[in-house]
Amino acid sequence: MRWPIVRLIWHRELRDLVRDRRWLFMLLGLPVLLYPAFGLVGLLFALATIDQKTPIGVYGAEYLPRPAANAPIGPVADLAWLTAVPLPGASAADVAAAGGIAESRARHTADPPLIVGDGFVPDFGDELRDLAALRVVRLDSPDRGPLDSKQVHAILVIPDDFAEKLRHGGRPAVEILTREGDEISKLATKRLGNVLVNYRKALRQARFMREGLPPDFDQVFSVRDPDQGKRLIDRTLDELRDVLVKFLPFMLVMWSMAGALYPAIDLCAGEKERGTMETLLISPAGRAEIVAGKYLAVWLLATVTALWNLIWMGGGALLGAAALGMPLIRPIGLLWCAVFVLPLAALYSGLCLALGVYARSTKEGQYYLMPIFLVTMPLVTLSLAPGIELNLGTSLIPITGACLLLQQLMQPSDVIPVGRYVLPVLGSLAACVGLALWWAEAQFRREDVLFREAERLDVRTWLRMAFRPRTPAVGAHPPPR
């Protein structure tokens, strides 16, 4: 293979591709507009979600327990009622303190209220943001009219004997009315259900206190949740980080494929349409040199496209982490993403080049995106599936191993030592790149592929010709015996 000829073809193809301003805008200019727009839309969506109020209709609010005098509003589990009894030989001060505690405890045995003003008691919400979105609308009847007209998104019906049954140890039942098939109503019902679950716990603890039992009497063991003490913002950032470390490798693979498809189709099927393929084939350049020159041009443009999008995605993640004051992704992981862009772009460049030379026209070449997409998506989706871990077996799966490795490398904290999987992942990709290049060169050596005529596939005619009995042509000589 003569390098000066390969370089000449490479530079020629690059000049032809760079002249196409539409392609430059789609693959290089579009991310400049796309990613800031995504960030702005996400910010506006988050602000709209936070400020959005969810009206909940409540019928029978007057039948709920009323707040007791000198008693705090909220779950009695947080009152830390003291069951300390003065031990034998205790001083007079200890006895007096125990008496004060007993008096305070007696005031907190009443059932707590559920509604205060036009909202639910804040202590009954799992998340303060969700509880603040709920707005209580008092109704005069349990009719579904306000619900069907979307004045409220759910209705809570309180029976008239609710408080009375609670005082006598009964089990009153409440009813929740919703709109079937309405997502907003489902969300409102879910938030209301969380409030009622916490309210039921508070009522049970108050009942225990009236019976002289500790509030955690029914808790036979406790579970320590490491995320229980985290703030809402911390849990949200943890979820955002998990999404980012999976989203970035996915987009990296997609942009590597998109950056290789259009140049490969234009350099192969486009040359067939322009009539310049024959001129190139009768030149002194060999078929392997032609493939090498075109391949380097496609590889370079696919790599630049993927790196350009990585800069915008990774830069946005780093700026977001700096604004939030919490690391979302590890910067060294972005450098590893830039390293793996090279084999990913090389793989898709070889595949797209082989499919591009097989296409008869640019329009037909664009249809070949679907087979590559259908093969790529299961491999990428496998890396997003829960329970799939990076090991020697998964690291040898093309595309999947690279995505799993990049996910681990971008985690702010190492979960497993992943350095030993770099060589298996690169080896798997290198083997696939070699097969793709061999296929592309084999396609260029086939005259029936390079000069394939345009044809229309008629299934009915094809079936008739395939199953028609073979009859000798008129005037044909019989075969020799």
N, C-alpha and C positions, 0 to 999 in steps of 0.2 A: 504494500500500500504506500503510495507516494504522498507524503505530507503536503507539499506545495499545492498539489491538485485538490486535496481535501480542504485545505485552507481557502483556496480560491472559491470552491463551491460553497463552503460555509459562509464566507463573507458576502457572496452574491445572494444567497438565500436570506441572510439577515437584512440586507439592504431592501430586498423586495418586501419583507414582512414589516419593517419599520415604516415603510412608506404608507401603509394602510392605517389611516388615522382612526377609523372606526374601531379597529381592533385595539389600538393603543388606548382609546377612551374606555372601552368595555373592560379591559383587564387591568389597566393602570390608573385611569382617571375615575372609574366608578367607585373603587374602594375609598377614595378621598371624600366622596359624597355619601357613600353608603354607611360606613361605620359611625361617623358623627351623627347621621340621621337616626341610626339605631339607638345610639346612646341617648339622644334627645327624646325619642319616642318612649324609651324605657323609663326615663326620669319623669316625663309627664304622666305616664301610666301609674308609676308608683305614687306620685303626688295626688293623682285623681283617686287612687284606691284609698289612700290615707284619709283624704278629706271627704270621701263619699259617706253619706249617712244612710243607714239601713233602718227604715221605720218598721217597728214591730207592734202590731196591734195587740192590746191586752184587754180582755173583758173580765170583769170581776176583780179588779185590783183592790177594791175595798175589802175583799174577803181574805186578803193576805195578812199575815201577822204584822202588827204595828210595832215600831221600835219601843223598847222598854225605857223607862226613865233612868237616867244616869248609866245607861248601858251603851257600849260602843256598837257601831253598825258594821257588821261583817261576820265572817266565820269565827265561831268561838274557839276554833283550834288555835288561833293566833293570840288568844287572850292569856295563854299560859297560866290557867287557873292553878293555883298551888294547893296541893293536897297535904301540905306539911302539917303534921299534928305535933304539938309540943311533947317532947319525950319526957319520960319520968325524970324528975329532978330538974326540970327546966325552970328558968327564972320567971319572974313576973312579967318582964318585958317580952319574953318569948310567948307567954300566954296571951298577952295583949295583942301582939302581932298576929298570932294565929286567929284571934277573934276578928281582927280587921280583915284578914284574908277570907275568912268564912263569910263575912258580911258582903265583901266584894264579889265572892263567888255566887252568892245567892242572887245578886242582881243580874248575873249573866246566864241564868238558867232559862230565860225566856227565849222563845223562838225568834230568830233574827228576821228582819224584813227582806223582801226581794227587790222592791222598787223604792227609790228615793227621788222625788221630783219627777223629771221626765226621762230618767235613765235607770238602769239596773245598778245595784250596789257594786262598786268597782272591784271589791275583793272576790267576787264570784266569777271573774273572767280569767281564763287561762292566759290570754295575752291582752294587755291594756289597749293595744291598737284596735283589736277586733271588738272589744267591749265598748270603746269610745264611739265606734261606728254605729252601735245599736241605739236607736231612739224610740222611746216608749210612746205609743199613741193610745190613749185610753178610749175604749169603745163602749157604747151604751148597750150593744147587743152582740151575740155571737154570730151574727149574719156574715156570710162570705162576700157581701157586696164590696167592702173596701179592699178585700184581698183580690177579687177578680178584676176590679178596676185599677189595680196596682197602686192604690194609695198606701197600702202596707204590703210587705213582702211575706209576712207570716202572722198568724194570729194565735195567741196564747189564751186559752179559755180556762178560767179559774172557777171551780164550783163554789157555791155559796156556803158550804159547810167546811171549807178547807182549814181555816184556823181552828175551828171547833174540834175537828177530828184530830188535829195535831196535838191539841192540849190533852185529849183523852187517850192518846196512844194509838189512834187509828192510822189508816193509810189512805189519805185522799188521792184522787187521780186527776191530773190535768190533761188537757187535750191541745195538740198543736195542729193547726190548719195550714196547708201549703198549697201552692199551685203546681200541678203536675207538669213536668217537662220544662220548668223555668229554672235556669241556672241561678239567677239572682235569688229566687225563692229558696233554692236548695242551700245556697251559701248562708242566707239568713237563718234557715232552720238549723244548720250545723252550728252556727255561733250561739243561737238560742239554746240548743241542746247542751252545749258546754256550760253555759251559765246555769242551767237547771241541774246538771250533774253536781256542780260545786255547791249549789244551794241545798241540794239534798244531803250532801255531806255535812253541811253546817247544821241543818235541822237534826240529823242523827246525833251529832256531837252535843247539841243542846239537850236532847232527850237523855243521853247518857249522864249528863251533868245533873239533871233533875232526879235521876235514879241513884246518884251518888257514885257513879262510875267515871273513870278517866275518859277523856275525849277519844283516845286511841284504843278504846277497849276492844274493838273489833279488828284491830290490826295485829295479827298474830306474829308477823315478822315485817321488817322494813327492807326496802330496796334503795340502795344508794345510787342515784342517777348522776353521772358526772356532768351532764348538761343541765341539771336542775338549777344550779346556782348561776347559770349564765344569764346575761341580759338578753332581751329579745333581739337587740341589734347584733349581739355576738352570734346568736343562733342563725340569724339571717345571713351574716357574713360567712359563716361556715357552709351554709347551703350554697351560697354564691361561689365560693371557692371550689366546691365539688363540681359545680356545673362548668366552671371555667376550665378546669384541668381536663375535662372530657370534651368540651366544645372545641378547644383550640386544635388538638390533633385531628378531629373530624374535619374542621374547615381547612386545615393544612392539606389533607389528602384530597379534598374536593377541588381546591384551587390548583394543586399540582396537576390534576386530571384536566381541569378546564384550561389551564395555561398551555397544555400540550396538544389539545385536540384541534383547535382552530389552526395553528401554524402547520401541523402535520397534514391536515386536509388541504390547506392552501398550497403547500409545497408539492403535493402529489396529485390529488384530484383536480386542483386548480390549474396545474400545468397541463394536464390532459385537456381541459377545456380551452386553455389559451393556445394550445398547439406547440408548446415549447418543450414538451417531454421528448419528442423525437430528436430535436436538436441536441439535447443533452445526452441522449443515449448514443448518438453517432460521434460524439466527441471522443478524444483519446482517453478520457477518464473511464476507469473500470466500474463495474457495478458496485463492488465493495466500497470504492472511493466515493461514488455518488451517495450511497447510503450513509457513509460516515459523515460527509459534509452536511447533508440534510439533517441527520440525527443531531449533530452538534448544534445546529441552529435551533432546532425544536427544543433540545435540552436546555440551552441557555435561556430562551424566552420563557419556558415553563418554570425554571428556577427563579428567574427575576420576578415573575408573576406571584409565585408562592411566597417569596421573601418579602415582596412589597406588601402583601396582605398580612403577613406575619408581623411586620413592623407596626401596622395600624392596630391589629388586634392586641399584640403584646404591649404596645405603648399605651393603649387605652386601659388595659388591665393594670399596668404599673401606675398610671396616673390615678386610677380609681383607688388602688391600694394606698397611695400617698394621701389622697383626700380623706379616706376612711381611717387612716392610722393603723391599718392591720394588713399584714402581707396576704395577698390573694394567691399569687403564684411566685415561684422562685425564679429570679433573673437568670440563673445558670440553666434553668430548664428551657428558657427561650433560646439560649445559645445551642442547646442540644436540638431544639426544633429546627434551627437553621442548618445544623449539620445533616439532619435526616431529610431535609428538603432535597438534597442532591440525589440520593438513591431513589426517593419517591418520584421526583421529576424524571429521572433517567428511565424508570420502569414505564411510566405512562408515555414518555416520548417514544420508546420502542414500540409499544402496543399501538399507539395512535398512528405511527408512521406505517406500520404494517397494514392497518385497516384503511388508512388514507390512500395508499397505492392500489388497494383492491377496489376502491370506489370508482365509478365511472364519471361522477360529477361531484361538484361541491355540495349540492343538495343531497345527493345520496350519502356522501361522507358524513353529513350531519346526523343522519339516521343511525350511524354506528356509535353515537354516544350512548344510546340505550343499552346495548350489550355490555359495554364497559361499566356503565353505571349499575346494571343489574348484578355484575360480578363484584363490584367494589362495595356496594351497600351492605350485603351480608357480612363481609369481612370487617367493615367499620362498626356495624351494629353489634357484632359479637364482642368487641372491646367495650361497648357501653352496657352490656348485659350485667346484672348483678350476680355476684358469685364467680365471675371470670377473673382469675388471678394470673399474674405474670410468673410463668415458670418455664422450664426448658421446652416443654411441649408447645405452649402457646407462643413462645418467642420465635418458633420456627414457622409459624403461620404467616404468610405474606400479608402485609398491611395491618393485620390484627396485632401481631407482635410489636410492630413499630408504634401503634397507637397506645397499647398498654405500657410500653416502656416510657413513652413521652409523658403519659399521665403520672407515672411514678416520679419521673425526674422533675416535674413541675410542682409536685406537692411541697408546701413550705417545710414539712418535716418528713424525713425518710421513714417509710414504713418497713421496707425490706431492702437489703443491699441489692441494687439493680445493676451494678457495674458489670457483673459477670454475664449479663444477658445482652450486652451491646454487640459483641461479636456474633452470637447466633442470629440476632435480628438483621445485622448488616449482611451476614452470609446468606440468609434466606433471600433478602432483597437482591443481592448481587447475582444469585443463581437465576432469579426471575428476570433480571435485566439481560443476562446472557441469552436466555431463551427468547426474549422479545426481540433482541437484535438479530439472532439467528433467523427468526421468522420473517423479520423485515427484509433481510438480505435475500432470503429464499423467494419472497414475493417479487423482488426486483429482478430476479433471474428468470422469471416465468414470463414468456412472451404473451401467453394467453391472458395473463393478468394485466400487463402493461397496456395491451392494445385490445382490451375487451370491449366489444361493441355494446351499445345501449340496446336493451331488450326489455320487453314487457312480459311479465309472467301471467299467463292465462291458465288458471288451475283447471278449468274444464277442458281446454285444448290439450293441456299436458297429460291429463288422465286418459283422454281418448287416444292420444298417440302412444301412451305407455302400455295400454292394454289392448291395442289393436293387433290382430294377428298379422304376423309377418308374411307378406306375399312377394314373390320375386318380381322385379321390375320387368316391363315389357321389353323384349329384345335382349334381355340379359343372357349371358352365356351360362349354361349349367356348370356347377362346380365340377372339377375333375375328380374322377374316381380313383 
